[in-house]
């Protein structure tokens, strides 16, 4: 009865290592795409809220005004930081987005959502 040679075992281990490396990188790309999609959904909700706020009050809201305006205190979470996307009390920056003087939301993450 003959067993496996050392060379055959090394080849099998190398094949398994290559396949697992490809699988791990595919999972990382999927997770990154998922986070970007989630962030873009949140930005779309913000854009809709800004548009509705401007229609109702005829002015561009600040982040604090927008947070108060969003109905049912909907918690919008930044998937990159797992924190509320609005200003933290006492903080001077938002979680990667900004409302410009015309009501357009600018973001550090590129989304395919079109400003209206």
N, C-alpha and C positions, 0 to 999 in steps of 0.2 A: 504494500500500500504506500502510495507516494503523497506527500503533503505539498503545500505551496512553498515556492522558493522565496527567498528574501526579495528578489527583484519583482516578482509578481505582487507581493504585498505592498511594496513601495509604489508601484504603478497604480494599484487600486486606491491607496491612500491619497495619492496625488490627484487622481480623477475626482474623488470625493471632495477634496479641498477646493478644487477649481469650481465644481458645481455649487458648493455652499457659498463661495465668494460671490459668484454671479447671483445667487438667490438673495443674499444679504444686500447687495447693491440695488437690486430691483425693489426690495422692500423699502429701502431708504428713499429711493426716487418716488415711490408711491406715497410714502408718508409726507414728503415735501409737497407733492402735488395736492394732496388732501388738505394740508394746512393752508396752502395758497387759495384753494377753492373755498374753504370755510371763511377765510379772511375776506375774500371778494363778496361772499354772500352778506357778511356783516356790513361791508362798505356799501353794498346795494341798498340795504335797509337804511343806512345813514343817509344816502343820497335821496331816497324816497322821503325820509323824514324831513330833511332840509327843504326839499321842494314843497312839501305840505306846509311847513312852518312859514316859508316865504309867502306862499299863497294866502295863508291865514293872517299873518301879522305884517306883511309887506316890508320885512327887513331880514337881513341875514342873521341867523342865530349864532351865539357863541356856543362853545362846547357845553357849558353848564346849562344854558337855556335849552339846548337840544336834548340834553339828558332829561331835563324836567318835562319836556314836551312829549317824548316818546311814551306812548300809551302803555299802561299796565306795568310800568317800571321794568320793561323787558331788559334782561341782562344780556348785553352784547359782549361776548368774550373774544379776546384776541387769541387765536390758536397758537401763536408763537410764544406768548408769555403766560397764557392761561389766566389772564386778569381782565377785569372789566375794561372795555375799550375807551371809556370816558376818563376824564381827568380824575386822578386821585386827589382828595382834598389836600391842598397845600402844594401840589405839584405844579410845575410850569409847562409841562409838555404832555401831549396826548400819546396814545399808543401807536404811533406811526402814521397818523393822518392829521389833516389840517383843513379847515374851511377857509377858502379865500374870500376876498371882499365881494365876489359875485355869487357866492353860494356854492361854488364847485368844491368838491372834496378832492384834495391832493393826498396821495398816499406814497409811502416808501415801497409798498408792494405793488407790482404792476398787475392790474386786472383788466379784463376785456370788457368792463362795464363802461358804457358811453355816458358822459355827462349830458344831461338834457338841457 
